[in-house]
Amino acid sequence: MAETTVVKFGTDGWRGIIADDFTYENVRVASRAIAHYVIEHENAQAGVCIGYDTRFGSKSFAGVVAKVLSAAGIPVFLANKVTPTPELSFAVRERGAAGGVMITSSHNPAEWNGVKYKASYGGAGNPKIISSIESYLMKPLADAATAGKIEEVDFAPTYVAALEAFVDLKAIKASGYKFLIDTMFGAGRGYIADIFERAGVPYFEFRNELNPAFPGINPEPILPHIAATQVAVVAEKCDAGLITDGDADRIGAVDEHGNVVDAHKVFAVLLQWLVTRKGWPGDVTRAFNTTKMLDRIAAKHGRKLIEHGIGFKYVVDFMLEREILVGGEESGGIGISKHLPERDGLLNSLLIANVMADEHKTLGELVAALQEEYGEHQYGRVDMHIDEALKQSAIARAKAGVSDVAGLKVLRVETLDGIKFYLENPACAGKANAAETWLLLRASGTEPLLRVYCESCSQESVQMVLKAAQAFVMAGAA
């Protein structure tokens, strides 16, 4: 019987449960495959950068990766401390390295860890690269005649300098705004706080201690995990709450009243500022499950908007082949090509502060201004953890044809990535410049999970449609 492995690289790497399938031996399997890829397809002597987050065992697992690559003759630049993922990606590009390996499981619960591969351009490996790495998973790896040197490096100084150069810290200080910084016990701890401290910007850093258990939360900047952030922003009298996930490549936010500002609104705030204040060239990309407010902003300012499949890999592909201003996804991953072909929650947090300073508006006021100009857009998502049979039944019934959802007539259907129904919504007809109402069903390809997304002109409409969609899915269980 052929030898097999539990290691499988997805769009941004491999993840597993610590001590179950995420073990030292399986990390070695993944590392050998990466070493094979680098030797065969990259300039191996340019070396590989390795970083790690705050999760249990991450530093130790990073050491295992370093030893495997070194034994294969590849020079290694190993982080000397906890590293945000975008910092690791920046180091790969800035050093001209062959690639990078990040030990992290991003926003997953504490019992998870993972291996992300970063390509030489400073972003996630594209599908061709990942497929190539996977092809080497069970191939033996001989030791090189001369081991590669393992050098411990502090990747932070050049990355932090790049962040500070990208934003107007003097304007942020002059604004007088105070910011809550929530690092969710993750790898972003200390970064924005240190930048603000040096710049004299008022701030309050929250959940910044090192705690691999992520007590009471998953390090994902959405509800319910940011409920405490909502309270803290108001209690500390802050003008915005800036939140980064476990490896600091995603952003979340809370306004001055403690209201959650979802990733769609963050993306919209940044896009509006980039086209009006910066005027940098380039198209805009967004994933299939993101707000169509972005389409309206892009159209008003004469920018082409490219809609693509779900996953940041699509943003990276476009950034590598054409001029892209900004691209992003529903989960808070937003990339600005002048910085990196990579999500960067730390940069985007600083940019939100920059937008507030330039526009002389709190975060809540910025969102309200967008809703006024482009029409009210409200959004909701439900993750349905259901068995595989029910998941497949729901998708099959949706594909077979649906005439209405929650009594709302289906106007058209799109199937770029999942099944999206555009609905005729009388409740939106009387609103000026109302958002389109749409519902998206998308099945996970790796687990018994069906995600249901909706956007409409009001939260009432969103909740009504989501409730009807859940009932449609569960009807297959009868």
DRENZADREN-908739 format. One record per atom (N, C-alpha, C): z, y, x. Coordinates in pm, whole numbers, padded with zeros to 5 digits, always signed. Layout:
# residues N
ZYX...
This chain:
# residues 478
+00000-00120+00085+00000+00000+00000+00000+00125+00088-00081+00224+00050-00090+00348+00128+00042+00424+00122+00074+00485+00234+00196+00564+00240+00178+00691+00157+00282+00731+00085+00274+00850+00001+00389+00945+00035+00381+01065-00018+00486+01164+00005+00507+01246-00121+00628+01297-00139+00656+01383-00254+00611+01525-00228+00574+01555-00103+00534+01691-00068+00398+01722-00129+00393+01831-00205+00267+01875-00265+00265+02027-00266+00165+02084-00203+00154+02229-00196+00086+02283-00321+00154+02379-00388+00092+02448-00500+00021+02572-00449+00007+02672-00535-00068+02792-00498+00001+02873-00390+00132+02857-00376+00203+02937-00275+00298+02852-00193+00275+02720-00189+00360+02635-00107+00418+02518-00183+00522+02458-00126+00587+02341-00183+00734+02373-00210+00783+02325-00324+00923+02344-00359+00985+02212-00401+01117+02201-00380+01185+02079-00422+01335+02102-00433+01404+02000-00483+01550+02005-00497+01615+01968-00364+01704+02053-00317+01771+02030-00189+01847+01897-00193+01825+01815-00089+01891+01684-00070+01835+01576-00161+01745+01612-00253+01678+01513-00336+01540+01489-00274+01446+01579-00298+01318+01567-00230+01298+01672-00121+01375+01782-00127+01367+01880-00020+01466+01840+00088+01420+01753+00178+01503+01697+00284+01445+01735+00420+01522+01711+00525+01471+01739+00659+01342+01661+00686+01339+01534+00646+01221+01454+00675+01099+01505+00601+01116+01544+00474+01001+01596+00400+00958+01734+00452+01053+01813+00501+01016+01939+00564+00935+01911+00691+00971+01805+00762+00891+01767+00881+00750+01725+00839+00737+01652+00729+00605+01612+00679+00520+01736+00652+00579+01833+00580+00507+01957+00549+00472+02032+00678+00565+02034+00772+00544+02108+00898+00434+02045+00982+00429+01913+00986+00323+01846+01062+00186+01878+01002+00179+01882+00869+00052+01914+00804+00009+02058+00838+00106+02149+00837+00076+02288+00873+00030+02296+01019+00098+02221+01106+00059+02221+01248-00084+02171+01265-00119+02062+01197-00256+02011+01202-00356+02119+01159-00324+02186+01049-00416+02289+00999-00433+02401+01102-00323+02448+01156-00329+02560+01252-00409+02520+01377-00386+02400+01426-00457+02353+01546-00607+02338+01519-00641+02288+01402-00782+02260+01370-00859+02383+01325-00793+02480+01260-00866+02587+01193-00830+02728+01236-00723+02746+01313-00681+02879+01353-00667+02885+01505-00638+03003+01556-00609+03018+01698-00463+02982+01720-00437+02854+01745-00300+02805+01750-00216+02877+01855-00278+02920+01964-00201+02984+02070-00155+03126+02033-00207+03177+01919-00156+03306+01869-00018+03290+01809+00022+03165+01785+00157+03138+01738+00174+03148+01588+00286+03098+01541+00321+03099+01398+00457+03166+01381+00466+03258+01286+00592+03326+01253+00667+03244+01149+00798+03232+01163+00880+03155+01068+00996+03241+01022+01013+03249+00890+01124+03322+00832+01199+03236+00732+01313+03285+00685+01395+03209+00590+01478+03303+00506+01514+03256+00385+01590+03339+00291+01738+03303+00293+01810+03340+00186+01956+03323+00183+02000+03191+00121+01907+03103+00090+01943+02978+00024+02017+02883+00118+02085+02786+00055+02159+02686+00131+02065+02613+00227+02101+02614+00353+02025+02538+00452+01896+02601+00500+01861+02719+00449+01730+02776+00485+01714+02796+00635+01817+02848+00701+01807+02870+00846+01785+02738+00919+01857+02636+00877+01846+02505+00940+01707+02445+00917+01656+02457+00797+01522+02406+00767+01416+02481+00849+01436+02612+00866+01343+02690+00946+01342+02639+01090+01459+02600+01140+01468+02544+01274+01391+02413+01287+01394+02332+01181+01318+02207+01181+01169+02235+01191+01121+02332+01113+00980+02369+01118+00943+02415+01259+01028+02498+01318+01003+02550+01452+00989+02437+01554+01075+02338+01545+01071+02226+01641+00943+02145+01626+00898+02121+01502+00775+02044+01480+00655+02119+01536+00645+02247+01507+00531+02325+01555+00533+02337+01707+00651+02358+01762+00665+02368+01907+00621+02239+01976+00664+02126+01921+00628+01996+01980+00477+01975+01980+00409+02037+01884+00263+02025+01875+00193+02123+01968+00270+02201+02044+00213+02294+02139+00189+02434+02085+00240+02463+01966+00218+02593+01902+00335+02686+01933+00309+02804+01989+00417+02901+02009+00477+02942+01874+00607+02965+01872+00677+02996+01748+00755+03126+01764+00741+03212+01665+00824+03333+01655+00918+03310+01538+01044+03278+01568+01142+03240+01467+01234+03358+01437+01244+03393+01308+01330+03504+01268+01473+03480+01315+01537+03587+01362+01675+03574+01407+01776+03605+01298+01726+03629+01176+01815+03654+01062+01735+03636+00933+01804+03647+00821+01740+03634+00690+01622+03731+00679+01513+03681+00621+01387+03755+00620+01326+03758+00480+01296+03874+00423+01219+03879+00299+01078+03825+00323+01021+03762+00222+00886+03708+00236+00783+03814+00278+00781+03934+00216+00680+04031+00259+00698+04075+00405+00820+04071+00455+00842+04103+00597+00777+03997+00685+00790+03871+00646+00728+03763+00721+00576+03778+00719+00520+03809+00602+00375+03828+00592+00329+03946+00679+00406+04053+00678+00374+04170+00759+00375+04132+00907+00473+04052+00948+00484+04011+01088+00362+03929+01131+00316+03841+01043+00199+03759+01073+00079+03848+01104+00054+03944+01018-00062+04031+01039-00043+04125+01157+00077+04182+01167+00104+04281+01272+00096+04218+01411+00136+04092+01424+00135+04024+01553+00002+03953+01581-00086+03947+01481-00210+03871+01498-00183+03722+01510-00080+03674+01441-00042+03533+01449-00141+03445+01374-00136+03317+01406-00224+03220+01339-00184+03199+01194-00056+03221+01164-00007+03201+01028+00143+03221+01023+00200+03190+00908+00344+03204+00892+00399+03101+00798+00525+03065+00819+00595+02971+00730+00723+03038+00684+00742+03042+00554+00862+03101+00495+00941+02994+00422+01068+02979+00459+01156+02886+00389+01223+02962+00275+01180+02932+00154+01233+03000+00035+01189+02924-00089+01265+02941-00195+01221+02894-00325+01218+03011-00422+01203+03131-00365+01176+03251-00444+01280+03274-00552+01239+03264-00679+01326+03296-00792+01389+03172-00855+01365+03053-00798+01417+02930-00858+01570+02922-00850+01632+02834-00929+01778+02817-00922+01825+02775-00784+01955+02784-00763+02014+02767-00630+01989+02631-00568+01971+02527-00648+01956+02393-00592+01817+02369-00534+01727+02464-00550+01590+02451-00500+01574+02519-00365+01478+02466-00287+01429+02538-00171+01280+02506-00155+01214+02571-00060+01071+02550-00051+01011+02597+00081+00884+02568+00096+00806+02608+00213+00683+02684+00163+00672+02811+00200+00553+02889+00169+00470+02904+00297+00337+02894+00282+00250+02917+00396+00179+03051+00380+00182+03131+00486+00115+03261+00488+00000+03257+00589-00116+03301+00545-00235+03296+00629-00238+03412+00728-00333+03408+00819-00339+03507+00928-00360+03649+00879-00413+03664+00757-00436+03799+00705-00310+03862+00645-00200+03789+00643-00074+03844+00595-00052+03827+00446-00096+03717+00392-00077+03688+00250-00080+03539+00227-00058+03499+00103-00056+03356+00069-00186+03288+00107-00176+03166+00154-00294+03089+00185-00378+03067+00060-00511+03086+00073-00597+03066-00044-00611+02917-00075-00669+02882-00191-00679+02740-00228-00746+02652-00124-00845+02706-00053-00913+02627+00051-00816+02593+00164-00736+02690+00205-00637+02667+00311-00532+02567+00267-00481+02586+00146-00376+02496+00096-00429+02354+00083-00552+02340+00034-00613+02207+00021-00627+02142+00159-00663+02222+00257-00677+02169+00393-00542+02121+00446-00437+02200+00424-00303+02159+00469-00263+02028+00402-00288+02018+00273-00251+01896+00201-00324+01772+00255-00445+01791+00304-00523+01677+00353-00459+01614+00478-00371+01689+00543-00306+01639+00665-00166+01584+00639-00122+01578+00514+00019+01551+00486+00071+01420+00546-00007+01315+00547+00043+01188+00600-00022+01150+00732-00083+01248+00798-00149+01220+00926-00048+01236+01040-00039+01136+01128+00055+01146+01241+00019+01265+01330+00118+01317+01398+00098+01432+01485+00155+01400+01623+00069+01396+01721+00113+01365+01858+00175+01489+01923+00271+01465+02010+00330+01575+02085+00227+01628+02186+00227+01758+02205+00139+01820+02303+00193+01797+02444+00106+01810+02543+00150+01794+02682+00254+01899+02719+00235+02019+02662+00331+02128+02686+00377+02183+02553+00506+02187+02532+00559+02238+02406+00538+02388+02395+00521+02435+02273+00511+02578+02250+00647+02643+02261+00650+02763+02314+00777+02835+02330+00830+02878+02193+00960+02861+02171+01025+02911+02050+01099+03040+02087+01055+03150+02031+01115+03281+02061+01180+03338+01936+01308+03368+01943+01375+03430+01829+01341+03579+01827+01303+03625+01708+01249+03760+01695+01313+03830+01575+01332+03960+01587+01373+04043+01473+01246+04106+01415+01202+04056+01301+01080+04107+01239+01101+04239+01166+01228+04277+01146+01258+04389+01057+01210+04526+01105+01229+04565+01232+01200+04703+01270+01060+04752+01235+00956+04676+01267+00820+04724+01240+00791+04724+01090+00847+04626+01020+00827+04621+00875+00895+04738+00806+01020+04764+00841+01094+04876+00781+01026+05008+00815+00978+05022+00937+00907+05144+00975+00783+05164+00889+00715+05054+00856+00596+05063+00771+00634+05105+00630+00744+05054+00578+00791+05094+00445+00824+05243+00444+00897+05288+00545+00939+05428+00551+00819+05522+00564+00714+05475+00632+00595+05558+00648+00511+05562+00520+00526+05461+00436+00443+05450+00317+00492+05539+00203+00622+05570+00202+00679+05647+00092+00729+05782+00142+00751+05874+00050+00799+06008+00083+00950+06014+00060+01023+05979+00163+01169+05973+00151+01230+06112+00135+01166+06215+00192+01217+06352+00176+01210+06394+00030+01101+06359-00037+01088+06392-00179+01190+06316-00262+01213+06188-00226+01310+06108-00300+01450+06168-00286+01485+06209-00165+01615+06273-00144+01626+06403-00223+01520+06485-00217+01521+06615-00283+01531+06604-00435+01488+06491-00489+01491+06473-00635+01633+06470-00689+01727+06427-00607+01866+06417-00651+01895+06293-00733+01796+06211-00753+01817+06089-00833+01902+05988-00756+01981+05915-00831+02064+05808-00775+02010+05674-00821+02008+05576-00731+01946+05447-00761+02044+05332-00744+02042+05240-00839+02114+05114-00822+02016+05014-00759+02061+04945-00657+01979+04846-00588+02042+04710-00609+01972+04622-00679+02022+04487-00707+01936+04387-00630+01993+04325-00529+01918+04228-00449+01941+04084-00494+02018+04064-00599+02038+03933-00661+02081+03826-00559+02164+03866-00461+02214+03777-00356+02101+03725-00266+01985+03789-00272+01867+03740-00203+01837+03806-00070+01716+03779-00020+01676+03820+00113+01654+03970+00128+01648+04042+00017+01628+04186+00023+01755+04263+00052+01868+04193+00065+01997+04259+00082+01998+04352+00203+02037+04476+00180+02053+04572+00287+01931+04655+00320+01813+04611+00280+01692+04682+00325+01677+04821+00263+01671+04827+00130+01654+04958+00066+01780+05042+00087+01895+04978+00081+02021+05050+00102+02021+05118+00239+01979+05048+00343+01977+05106+00477+01877+05221+00486+01761+05203+00423+01659+05309+00423+01712+05433+00352+01774+05413+00236+01831+05526+00161+01946+05590+00236+02026+05508+00303+02141+05562+00379+02092+05657+00488+01990+05615+00561+01937+05701+00668+01872+05828+00613+01812+05814+00494+01739+05927+00435+01830+06019+00354+01954+05978+00330+02046+06060+00251+02021+06053+00102+01966+05940+00054+01939+05922-00088+02060+05854-00154+02114+05907-00263+02228+05844-00330+02191+05706-00386+02279+05609-00366+02249+05473-00415+02379+05396-00435+02367+05286-00507+02476+05190-00523+02413+05053-00510+02454+04976-00408+02397+04842-00388+02482+04739-00460+02416+04652-00532+02480+04560-00626+02437+04417-00595+02530+04324-00602+02504+04181-00578+02434+04164-00442+02493+04224-00340+02432+04223-00208+02501+04129-00110+02604+04057-00154+02673+03966-00063+02590+03839-00043+02618+03771+00067+02550+03645+00097+02618+03534+00019+02551+03478-00080+02608+03371-00161+02495+03279-00207+02472+03167-00135+02361+03077-00166+02370+03014-00305+02485+03025-00371+02500+02968-00506+02440+03059-00613+02405+03184-00577+02358+03282-00676+02446+03276-00801+02574+03304-00788+02671+03277-00895+02632+03335-01031+02616+03245-01126+02592+03285-01264+02449+03320-01299+02359+03318-01200+02220+03359-01228+02120+03273-01152+01995+03284-01191+01883+03250-01104+01835+03384-01046+01792+03386-00921+01753+03515-00861+01613+03559-00907+01600+03574-01037+01474+03615-01099+01501+03745-01176+01425+03852-01151+01459+03983-01208+01415+04002-01353+01459+03910-01440+01435+03919-01583+01565+03881-01655+01571+03909-01785+01686+03863-01864+01684+03712-01875+01801+03646-01877+01936+03704-01884+01997+03738-01748+01922+03717-01641+01979+03727-01507+02007+03870-01462+01954+03968-01536+01980+04108-01497+02064+04181-01603+02131+04104-01688+02218+04167-01788+02328+04249-01721+02385+04198-01612+02490+04272-01541+02434+04399-01478+02308+04395-01440+02243+04513-01382+02234+04625-01484+02203+04588-01608+02193+04687-01715+02325+04762-01730+02435+04689-01726+02567+04750-01741+02600+04837-01620+02567+04784-01501+02603+04856-01377+02526+04988-01363+02401+04992-01402+02322+05116-01393+02389+05228-01471+02433+05196-01592+02498+05297-01676+02636+05332-01619+02712+05230-01579+02847+05253-01527+02846+05339-01401+02745+05321-01318+02738+05395-01191+02660+05525-01204+02619+05557-01329+02546+05681-01357+02421+05695-01269+02343+05587-01266+02219+05587-01188+02100+05625-01276+01995+05673-01213+01875+05714-01285+01772+05602-01296+01795+05493-01224+01712+05373-01233+01780+05261-01157+01751+05139-01198+01795+05020-01126+01673+04951-01068+01674+04924-00938+01563+04861-00868+01607+04721-00826+01533+04620-00868+01577+04481-00853+01472+04401-00779+01516+04319-00683+01425+04227-00616+01474+04084-00633+01380+03990-00631+01413+03849-00654+01463+03784-00524+01476+03652-00526+01539+03581-00416+01477+03602-00280+01345+03614-00272+01282+03639-00142+01220+03778-00134+01250+03862-00234+01216+04005-00233+01067+04035-00240+00988+03943-00296+00847+03978-00313+00815+04024-00456+00911+04009-00547+00891+04054-00685+00988+04167-00719+00947+04247-00816+01029+04360-00858+01066+04348-01005+01186+04395-01037+01230+04416-01174+01294+04553-01180+01318+04605-01299+01374+04739-01308+01452+04759-01438+01544+04855-01433+01624+04896-01548+01624+05047-01550+01609+05108-01669+01608+05254-01673+01750+05310-01680+01761+05441-01686+01890+05510-01678+01981+05479-01796+01924+05428-01906+02004+05393-02024+02043+05246-02026+02002+05173-01924+02032+05030-01919+01927+04945-01986+01815+05003-02023+01706+04926-02084+01622+04858-01975+01587+04732-01999+01501+04662-01905+01360+04722-01910+01305+04752-01794+01166+04795-01782+01090+04674-01727+01011+04610-01812+00947+04486-01768+00842+04511-01661+00797+04403-01599+00704+04414-01486+00573+04480-01525+00534+04467-01651+00411+04531-01698+00423+04683-01692+00538+04734-01733+00559+04879-01731+00571+04929-01586+00635+04850-01501+00644+04887-01359+00503+04897-01300+00420+04798-01327+00281+04799-01279+00208+04922-01332+00226+04952-01460+00158+05066-01521+00204+05199-01459+00335+05212-01436+00388+05334-01373+00327+05352-01234+00321+05244-01157+00265+05253-01022+00116+05284-01025+00043+05218-01115-00101+05242-01124-00132+05387-01160-00061+05440-01259-00083+05578-01300-00061+05674-01182+00042+05649-01105+00074+05735-00990-00030+05720-00879-00073+05597-00854-00170+05573-00747-00304+05643-00775-00346+05643-00902-00477+05704-00932-00467+05856-00950-00352+05905-00993-00341+06049-01017-00287+06125-00897-00187+06068-00831-00125+06138-00718-00191+06105-00584-00219+05977-00562-00275+05934-00434-00428+05943-00435-00489+05904-00545-00634+05908-00553-00704+05815-00456-00634+05711-00413-00695+05615-00321-00806+05539-00392-00910+05498-00319-01021+05426-00383-00985+05281-00413-01069+05219-00492-01055+05075-00516-01043+05038-00662-01077+04911-00689-01065+04856-00823-00922+04811-00848-00896+04769-00971-00763+04722-01013-00777+04581-01064-00688+04493-01026-00690+04357-01079-00561+04329-01154-00572+04244-01253-00451+04200-01325-00473+04058-01376-00364+03985-01388-00370+03849-01439-00392+03848-01590-00440+03735-01639-00478+03715-01779-00362+03739-01875-00238+03723-01827-00121+03736-01913-00048+03869-01897-00116+03971-01843-00051+04101-01824-00099+04203-01927-00028+04313-01931-00051+04415-02033-00190+04478-02025-00246+04507-02142-00376+04573-02147-00362+04726-02140-00239+04774-02125-00223+04916-02095-00292+04950-01963-00291+04855-01871-00355+04875-01741-00504+04902-01758-00566+04834-01854-00709+04855-01881-00735+05000-01923-00645+05053-02004-00662+05189-02055-00643+05292-01943-00545+05267-01856-00523+05358-01743-00645+05356-01651-00692+05235-01619-00807+05223-01529-00930+05290-01590-00954+05269-01717-01072+05326-01783-01067+05479-01782-00951+05534-01809-00938+05680-01813-00971+05743-01678-00940+05671-01571-00958+05727-01438-01080+05668-01366-01166+05604-01442-01293+05556-01387-01280+05443-01287-01177+05361-01303-01159+05247-01213-01201+05118-01282-01272+05034-01211-01307+04903-01264-01182+04816-01269-01161+04749-01381-01048+04656-01393-01101+04513-01396-01046+04430-01310-01086+04290-01300-00973+04204-01355-01002+04129-01460-00905+04034-01516-00931+03897-01454-00824+03829-01415-00841+03701-01346-00735+03602-01391-00742+03481-01336-00646+03377-01369-00504+03414-01328-00411+03333-01372-00269+03361-01348-00227+03306-01212-00173+03393-01130-00133+03358-00994-00178+03464-00897-00093+03498-00801-00125+03606-00708-00239+03568-00614-00269+03439-00602-00379+03396-00515-00510+03463-00554-00527+03491-00684-00650+03557-00728-00655+03701-00679-00541+03768-00679-00535+03905-00628-00574+03905-00481-00517+03812-00405-00546+03803-00262-00694+03782-00238-00755+03690-00313-00898+03663-00296-00980+03789-00315-00949+03866-00419-01023+03989-00444-00998+04092-00334-00873+04101-00287-00842+04197-00182-00916+04167-00052-00944+04040-00028-01012+04001+00095-01164+04020+00086-01216+04029-00036-01362+04035-00049-01415+04170-00095-01329+04259-00144-01377+04388-00192-01264+04491-00185-01296+04617-00216-01194+04722-00209-01110+04722-00337-00985+04685-00322-00890+04679-00434-00779+04780-00407-00751+04862-00505-00639+04956-00495-00507+04883-00510-00493+04811-00621-00368+04741-00653-00400+04623-00743-00322+04518-00730-00338+04403-00816-00203+04340-00844-00192+04270-00957-00061+04213-00986-00062+04110-01096+00058+04059-01121+00077+03951-01217+00197+03981-01306+00212+03900-01407+00314+03921-01511+00457+03909-01459+00476+03834-01352+00612+03804-01307+00672+03908-01213+00604+04021-01193+00659+04125-01107+00604+04125-00967+00503+04043-00942+00437+04041-00812+00322+04141-00811+00336+04248-00737+00236+04355-00732+00204+04383-00586+00074+04386-00554+00031+04411-00417-00056+04534-00407-00035+04614-00304-00115+04734-00278-00188+04710-00146-00321+04710-00150-00398+04664-00035-00381+04751+00088-00349+04880+00072-00326+04964+00189-00203+04919+00267-00120+04838+00206+00000+04785+00272-00024+04643+00320-00044+04551+00225-00063+04409+00255-00134+04340+00139-00211+04234+00164-00260+04151+00054-00148+04055+00010-00040+04111-00036+00084+04036-00060+00171+04112-00159+00247+04038-00238+00349+04098-00323+00460+04155-00235+00515+04269-00273+00625+04326-00196+00719+04401-00289+00827+04334-00328+00924+04394-00418+00999+04510-00356+01018+04507-00225+01090+04616-00158+01006+04743-00156+00879+04730-00117+00792+04847-00118+00778+04903-00259+00758+04817-00356+00738+04864-00493+00863+04930-00549+00980+04886-00508+01104+04952-00548+01109+05094-00492+01076+05107-00365+01073+05240-00304+00968+05329-00370+00855+05270-00407+00750+05349-00471+00791+05398-00610+00866+05318-00683+00916+05364-00813+01003+05489-00793+01088+05486-00690+01169+05604-00659+01080+05722-00622+00972+05696-00550+00877+05800-00510+00807+05860-00632+00767+05774-00726+00703+05822-00849+00798+05912-00926+00923+05869-00941+01022+05950-01012+01036+06087-00947+01040+06089-00814+01055+06216-00742+00934+06306-00762+00815+06248-00752+00693+06328-00766+00673+06382-00906+00709+06301-01006+00685+06340-01146+00805+06411-01207+00917+06415-01133+01039+06478-01183+01082+06417-01317+01076+06284-01322+01116+06210-01442+01200+06090-01402+01297+06058-01486+01370+05933-01469+01276+05818-01504+01319+05696-01476+01233+05580-01506+01207+05569-01655+01308+05592-01735+01290+05586-01880+01191+05691-01928+01195+05809-01869+01101+05915-01907+00959+05882-01864+00943+05817-01750+00810+05776-01705+00748+05676-01801+00827+05579-01844+00777+05478-01937+00742+05543-02071+00828+05631-02119+00802+05699-02247+00672+05780-02240+00648+05845-02127+00526+05924-02111+00402+05836-02115+00410+05719-02054+00297+05626-02058+00271+05577-02199+00378+05543-02272+00363+05496-02410+00301+05605-02497+00338+05729-02470+00283+05840-02546+00135+05860-02516+00098+05848-02390-00041+05874-02351-00136+05760-02384-00089+05635-02365-00180+05521-02378-00151+05432-02498-00054+05470-02578-00019+05390-02694+00096+05296-02663+00177+05268-02765+00293+05182-02744+00248+05039-02718+00293+04985-02607+00267+04846-02570+00401+04777-02550+00426+04675-02631+00549+04596-02618+00512+04452-02587+00601+04382-02518+00565+04252-02461+00680+04155-02475+00648+04028-02488+00751+03925-02491+00697+03792-02440+00787+03709-02389+00749+03576-02338+00857+03476-02375+00816+03357-02412+00909+03248-02439+00865+03128-02356+00958+03067-02285+00930+02945-02210+00982+02827-02291+00891+02742-02335+00928+02627-02418+00932+02500-02333+01051+02450-02309+01068+02327-02231+01058+02209-02328+00940+02152-02336+00911+02047-02432+00848+01929-02360+00846+01812-02426+00790+01696-02358+00638+01708-02348+00582+01627-02259+00440+01637-02227+00352+01613-02349+00390+01518-02435+00309+01487-02552+00301+01606-02647+00414+01673-02668+00417+01788-02758+00339+01905-02697+00352+01922-02567+00278+02028-02498+00127+02007-02514+00082+01887-02489-00061+01858-02498-00110+01867-02642-00025+01827-02737-00061+01838-02879-00083+01984-02918+00006+02071-02872-00006+02213-02906-00135+02272-02851-00167+02239-02727-00289+02291-02665-00412+02237-02737-00411+02109-02771-00526+02049-02841-00547+02113-02977-00437+02137-03050-00451+02199-03182-00497+02344-03171-00450+02413-03067-00494+02551-03047-00643+02557-03014-00689+02462-02931-00830+02458-02894-00919+02421-03012-00864+02342-03102-00943+02296-03217-00977+02409-03313-00902+02518-03304-00932+02633-03388-00815+02674-03475-00779+02800-03470-00670+02857-03548-00724+02980-03619-00704+02988-03750-00759+03100-03827-00663+03219-03833-00532+03190-03827-00434+03299-03830-00305+03256-03762-00228+03355-03719-00096+03335-03661-00002+03432-03729+00106+03382-03787+00203+03466-03859+00134+03546-03970+00030+03488-04027-00044+03556-04133-00141+03661-04083-00154+03674-03952-00246+03770-03893-00376+03699-03856-00487+03752-03902-00618+03691-03881-00656+03690-03733-00708+03576-03687-00758+03565-03551-00896+03632-03543-00907+03733-03458-01033+03807-03444-01124+03745-03339-01064+03700-03229-01143+03635-03124-01049+03555-03035-01109+03466-02955-01032+03379-02867-01090+03387-02726-01001+03392-02625-01042+03389-02485-00970+03274-02415-01038+03212-02319-00983+03091-02256-00991+03096-02103-00977+03214-02046-00984+03228-01901-00877+03145-01831-00755+03147-01882-00645+03070-01823-00541+03049-01933-00557+02941-02010-00479+02923-02132-00564+02962-02252-00501+02975-02366-00573+03009-02490-00512+03136-02548-00593+03242-02554-00546+03372-02600-00613+03408-02732-00529+03438-02831-00576+03478-02963-00554+03629-02981-00659+03701-03015-00648+03841-03053-00635+03848-03204-00535+03922-03251-00499+03918-03393-00517+04054-03460-00556+04049-03587-00565+04169-03669-00426+04198-03724-00369+04311-03687-00229+04339-03720-00219+04468-03801-00202+04458-03933-00192+04578-04018-00078+04671-03976+00029+04614-03918+00144+04696-03878+00107+04794-03767+00000+04764-03694-00043+04853-03586-00150+04953-03630-00209+04928-03747-00324+05009-03791-00289+05156-03807-00165+05185-03847-00127+05324-03870-00076+05397-03748-00071+05327-03633-00019+05389-03511-00133+05445-03426-00114+05562-03374-00215+05624-03289-00231+05544-03161-00356+05509-03129-00386+05443-03003-00305+05314-02985-00287+05241-03093-00200+05123-03090-00253+05015-02997-00161+04943-02938-00198+04830-02854-00261+04721-02938-00354+04646-02876-00405+04525-02942-00292+04423-02950-00298+04340-03053-00201+04231-03066-00267+04102-03018-00206+04038-02918-00260+03912-02870-00148+03813-02839-00183+03685-02847-00092+03575-02822-00159+03481-02724-00086+03438-02622-00139+03346-02522-00051+03223-02512-00113+03106-02520-00045+02979-02495-00098+02924-02363-00006+02892-02272-00049+02838-02142+00044+02726-02099-00013+02609-02078+00065+02492-02039+00080+02485-01889+00200+02453-01842+00221+02429-01701+00148+02302-01659+00089+02304-01541+00020+02185-01492+00111+02093-01415+00235+02133-01389+00324+02054-01305+00454+02011-01371+00485+02066-01490+00611+02030-01554+00597+02038-01707+00692+01976-01782+00685+01980-01928+00726+02117-01982+00639+02214-01965+00669+02353-01999+00545+02419-02059+00566+02488-02170+00460+02566-02232+00508+02710-02240+00431+02802-02182+00469+02943-02187+00389+03011-02299+00461+03093-02375+00402+03165-02487+00421+03314-02461+00312+03389-02458+00315+03533-02428+00259+03610-02547+00310+03731-02568+00257+03815-02674+00270+03962-02635+00167+04039-02673+00174+04185-02662+00130+04244-02794+00199+04352-02834+00162+04419-02959+00213+04563-02954+00203+04629-03070+00236+04771-03078+00384+04797-03106+00462+04691-03126+00605+04707-03152+00677+04578-03117+00807+04589-03090+00886+04470-03062+00896+04381-03186+00897+04444-03304+00904+04365-03428+00783+04274-03440+00665+04328-03411+00543+04247-03417+00545+04137-03311+00591+04172-03191+00598+04073-03083+00686+03956-03123+00805+03985-03173+00897+03879-03210+00846+03796-03327+00780+03859-03422+00722+03787-03536+00617+03688-03488+00529+03733-03400+00421+03646-03351+00477+03534-03264+00572+03566-03177+00632+03463-03092+00702+03355-03176+00772+03398-03280+00840+03303-03367+00741+03211-03436+00630+03268-03484+00528+03187-03550+00462+03091-03450+00441+03137-03328+00380+03053-03226+00469+02935-03191+00600+02958-03182+00693+02849-03153+00692+02748-03266+00684+02795-03388+00678+02703-03503+00550+02621-03499+00439+02684-03458+00311+02614-03446+00322+02502-03342+00383+02533-03230+00399+02433-03123+00484+02316-03172+00597+02348-03233+00690+02242-03275+00639+02160-03393+00540+02213-03465+00484+02136-03577+00421+02006-03531+00384+02000-03404+00327+01878-03349+00428+01767-03332+00556+01798-03345+00660+01697-03329+00684+01620-03456+00631+01671-03567+00656+01606-03698+00586+01474-03710
